[in-house]
Amino acid sequence: MGNSADRMERWFSQKWVLDNIIRVVGVEWDQGRIAYSISIAGSADGMVELRQVAARVRRWSDIHREYLKVAMRKEKMAKAAEEEGHYVTAREHYFWASIFYAFATWPIHDNDHPNLAICHEKKNQCYDKVIEYAPHPMERVEIPFEGKKLAAIVHKPKGHQDRRIPWVISIPGMDVFKELMHPLYGDKFLERGFGVLSIDGPGIGESLNPRRKIPMTEDNFGRAGRACIEYLRTRNDVDKDNICVTGVSMGSFWAAQVAAYNNELLKATAVAMPCFEPGHKTLLDSASPSFKMRYMFMTDIYDEDEFNAFAAKLTVRGLGRRITKPFLIIAGEDDELAPVADAYAFYEELAGPKKMMTYEGEIHALPNVYWQHIWSDFLYDRVAGKPLTSESVYIDSTGREISGWSPSKPSV
């Protein structure tokens, strides 16, 4: 048990700077969090509340309180709609209530904070209502993992009638969570006939609930991926030869581990916003100090020297040689959190069919790229047996593709 804010030197020295940046820039000081959330959740119904939070947050300490207030309001609206028998309205309000309760946990990096477990439980209660009134088949599942259980949500396309279908294991980023990753309507994978297993892996989302507590280690995401694959292979609605993996942002790093450690069991992997820099130096040492504080909390390491030694060992170098199945990387040329050159270095190392797409001038969040369509189509083609020719392409602002692209020398 611990509090990473008590141990991180840069947090103390730069907190006043961070508060002043938030006062000027707002809640999106570190990345485009609002547009990012809306684009993934697939609904603008939470936009009003997201903008209200953005207007009221003036410093770091405001974030938890303002998200929590909105979560409680949305839950109240959901219950009122439910009592009136308006179940479509209820499920949409419950969906966003669960999202805002999860957002309220994001700035908490203290296992003893009284609201941490409460927000997780309220999020789950609201999302159980989402599952009850969902427009497509959904279920909550618990996946055995090293003496504990990983929390996951299953999404299935309507009308599949329990036939065997391809599946995607969906891995979120370090400040995202399984409930946000797949929307109520128009999910890109469900629309293409995939089932989805959306997981909170070690150190992510529900795994940070003090009542569950599954921290991230150097390599346990690879084993968590194996646990998810083994779970899917027990289901009678899974095509065991067509299990794929996706990872967004830091989830790309973990997806690479899953792909490398379980290569023989997977059909293909697709990642967006890749975080492949060795040691994550830019993210942890140059970006907002909140990223490092979050990562320390995810690992349950609260001594900064110990954490620095741990982080220095984090790398995908060498993993690519173990991956012979198709692999897609979607990156921004000007990614401010993870240099694109390191993503290209990993692309070069991959042993199987591969594609890298680098977008001119795009930052980490890829705000102008339809990356969810791109990776969904990529995996759909792999499941359909369409051959893949390995290539690295650069897409300029007009949409023109330039083949054979390579960046400057990667980090060492």
N, C-alpha and C positions, 0 to 999 in steps of 0.2 A: 504494500500500500504506500502511496506517496503522492506528491504534488510536484510536477515538473517545474512549475513557476518558482518554487522555492530554491531550485538548484541551478537554473540556467542563467549564466552571467550576462549574456547579451540581452536577455529579456529585461533584467534590471536596468542595464545601462541605456537601453533604447526604448523603454516603455513610454517615456514622455514624448519621444519622437513619434512613435506609433500612434499615440492618442492624438497628436496634432495632425498627423496625416489622415487619420480617420475623420477628424473634425472637418477637414478640407475636402477630402476625396469621397468619404463615406464608407459604407460597409463592404464595398467592392475594392478596397485599397490593394488587396493582394492578388485578386483575379476577378473576372467577370462573373461573380457568383449568381446574380439574379438571372441574367440571360442564360447562363449555363444551366441553372435549375429548371427554368421554364422549358428549355430545349429538350432536356432529358425527360422531364415529367410529362411532356406532350400536351399540356393544358395551360391556358392562361388564367384559369380560375383563381390561382394564388397570386396573380400579378399585383392586385390591389394591395393585399397584405404585405407582399414583398416590398413594394414601394413605400408603404407606411413604415415598415421597419427601417428601410434605408433613410427615411426622413428623420426618424427619431434617434438613430444611433449616432452619437457624437464622440464616443470614446469606447475603448475595449470593454469596460465594465457594463456598458449599456446592452451589449449584444444578447447575452443570455436572457436578461429580463424582457427585452422587447420581443424576442422570438417566443418566449413562454407566454406572454400576454396574448399574442396572436393565436397561438395554439389553443389556448383555453377558450378564446372567442369562437374559433372555428368548430371546436368540439361542441360548444353550446348551440351553435347554429345547426350542427349535424343532428343533435338530439332533438331539437325542435322540429326539424324536418321529418325525422323518423317517427315522432309521435303523431304527426299529421298524415303518416302513410306515404310521404313523398320520398321514396327510397332511392331514386336516382339522385335527387338533391342531397340526401343524407350521405350516400357513399362518396360523393365528390367533396363534401365538407369534411367527412371523416378522413378521406385521403390526405387533404391538405393539413388537417389537424395533426395527423401522424407525421407528416413531413416537417411541420414547424416544431413539434416536440423533439424530433431528432435534431433539427437545426439548433435548438436550445441547448443540446448537450455538447455541441461542437466547441464552444469556447471554454468548456470545463475540462481542466486537466488535473483534477484532484479527486482521488478515489473516495475521499471522505466528504465531498461536497453533498449536502443533504438532498439536493435536487437531481443528482445524476441518475440514481436508480429509479427515482420517481418518474422522471421524464421518459426513461426507457420503457417503464411499465405502461405509462399513459400512451406512448406511441404504439405499443403492442395492442392495447385495448382498442384504440381507434382503428388500427389496421385490421384487427379481427372483424370489425364491422365492414370494412372495405371488402374483405374476403367473403363475408356473408352476402353482400349485395352486389358482388362483382359482375361485370358484363361478360366475363370469360371465366373458365374454370381456374380457380386458384386454391392453394392450400399451404398451410404453414408446416414445415418439416424440421426435424432435428437430426443432424447428421453426427453419428458417433465419431469422436476424434480425440485420441490420446487421453482417454479417461474422462473427457468432457463432451460437450455437444455444440456443434456449430449451428447457428440459426440460419434458416434459408426460407425463401418463398418460391413455390412452384407456380408458374403461369403456363396454361395450355391453350392452344387455339380452340375456338368453338367448333364443334362438329367433328372432332378427330375420332370419336367413338372408340377410344382406347386402342386404336391401331398403333403400330410402332412408327414413331416419327423421329426425325433428327432433333437433337437437343443442344442447347448452348449453356455452358456454365459461365455466368456473368459475374465479373469481379470489379467492384467499384474502386474509386481512388481513396486516398487516405482521409479525406474530409467529406466523403460521400457515404452512402449506406444503401442497403439492398432495396428498401422501399422506394427510393427515388429513382432507381435505375430503370424501372419499367413502368410505363404509364397505364392508366385505366383504358385508354382508347388508342387504337392505331399503333400498337407496339410493332416495331419494324420486323422483329423475328416472328412473332405470332402471325403477322400478316403473310409471312412467307412459309408458314406451316411448321415452324420450329416450336418445340417446347423450351421453356427457360427455367433454369435453376439459378435464382439470384441469391448470392450468398454474402454473409458477413464473415469474411475470413479472419484469421488471427489478427488482433489489433484493430479491427474495423467494426464500426457500428455496435451491434448487440454484443460483440465479443468484449467491448469495453464496459459493459454493465458490470458493476462490482459484484453482482450476484452470479455472474457467469465467468468473467475474467479469464480470457484466453489471449495473452499477449503475443505479439509477433516476435519471432526469432529470426536468425539469419536465413534459415532455410525451411521453416515449417509450413510455408505456403505451398511448397511443392507436395508435402505430405497431406496437407488439407485438400489440395486438388485431387489427390489419389482417393481420399475418403469420399469426395463428392462423386467421382467417377464410379467408385464401387457402389455407392448408393444408387446412382442412376441405373446401373446394370442390374439391379434387383427389380426394377419396375417393368411391368408388362406393356407399357406404352413407350418404351425407349428402343430406338434402333441402335443397338450397341456398336455398330460399325460407323455411326455418324454422330459422335459426340464431339462438340467443338468448344473452344474457350474464347472469351473476349475479356479484355482488360482496358480500362480507361485511366489515364494519368498514372498515378503510382500503381494502379492496378495492372498497367502494362508490365511493370517490373515483376509483379507476382505472377502474371499470366505466363511470362517467359519461364519462370521457375516451374510452373505447372506443366507447360509444354515440354520442357527438357526432361523432367523426372517421370513423365507419363507418356512419352512420345508414341509408344506402341499402341496406346489405348485411344488416341485422339485422331480425329479426321483433319482438323485445321485449327489455326489460331489467328485472331485479328486483334490488333491493339491500336488505340488512338491516344494522342498526347503523350508520346513515349518518355519515360523517365529512366534512361539507360546510362546516365553519367556515373562512373565509378565513385562510390562513396556519397553520391548525391550532394556534391560539394556546393553547387550553386544554390540548390534548394535550402540546404541546412545552414550555410555560412554567409550567403549573400542576399538571399530573399528575406522577406519579413520574418522576424524572429519567432512569430507564432507557428511557422511551419516546423521549426526544430522542436519547439516546446511540445507540439502535437505528437511528433514522432517519438520523443522521449516517453510520452504518456502511452503511446501504442506499444512500446517495447517493455514497459514497466521498469525502465532503467532511469534512475533519478540522480545519479552521480554523473556530472557532465563529462568528466574525463573518461569514465567507463563507457558512456554512450559514444563519445568520439571514437574510441577504439573499436566499438561495435560497428559504427557507421562506416568506418574505413574498410571494413571487410565486405560491404554490400556491393555486389557487382553481378552483371550478367555475362561478363567475359568468360568464355569457355563453354557457356551453355548452348550457344548457337550450333556448335558442332554436334550436339546430341539431338538436334531437332531436324528430322528429315521430312516432316509433314508440312504442307503449305502454311505460309506465315505472311500476314499483311501488317505493315506499319504505316500509319497516317500521322504525319508530323507537320508542325509549323516551322517555317524557316527561321523565324525570330523568337522561338520559344525562350521566354525569360526565366524559366525554372529548370530547364534541362536542355543543354546544348544539342542541337540537331545532329552535330557531327558524331556524337556518341551513339545515336540511333542508327546512323549510317554504318558505323563500325560494327554494330550488332547485325545489321542486315548483311553485311559482307561475310560475316562468320557463319550465318545460317547454312545448314547443309542440304536443305531441301528446296523445293520450288518456293519462290518468295517474290514479294512486291513491296516496294517502298514508294510512298506518295508524299512529296514535300511541297507545301503550298507557300507561294511567294508572300513574304511579309506577315504571315500569320503568327500569332502568339500562342501561348500554351493552350488556352481554352478553345482554339479553333472556332472563333465566333462566326466566321463567314463560310464555313465548310460543312457540307451535309454529310458529315462523317458517319452518322448512324445508317444512312442509306448505303453508303459505300461499303462498310464492313458487313452489313447484312447481305448485300448482293454478293460480296466476295465469298462468304460462307455458303450461301445458297448455291453458287456455282460449283463449289467444291463437293457438296453433297450430291449435286446433280451429275458429277463426274466430268465436268468441263475441265480440260487441261489448262494448266497455268504456265506461262512463259515467264521466267524470272526477269525482272526489270526494276530499275530505279528511275522514277520520273519526277520531274519538277513541273508544277502547274502554276503558270503565271496568273496575274490578276484578270486576264481576259479568258482564262480557261484553257489556254493553249498548253499542251503537254510537250515537254522536252525530255526525250529519253537519254539514258546514260549519264544522268546527273550525279555528281558527287560533291560534298562540301569540303571545307577546309579540314585540316588535320584534327582528329578527335582528341579529347582529353587523355592524359596519361595518369 
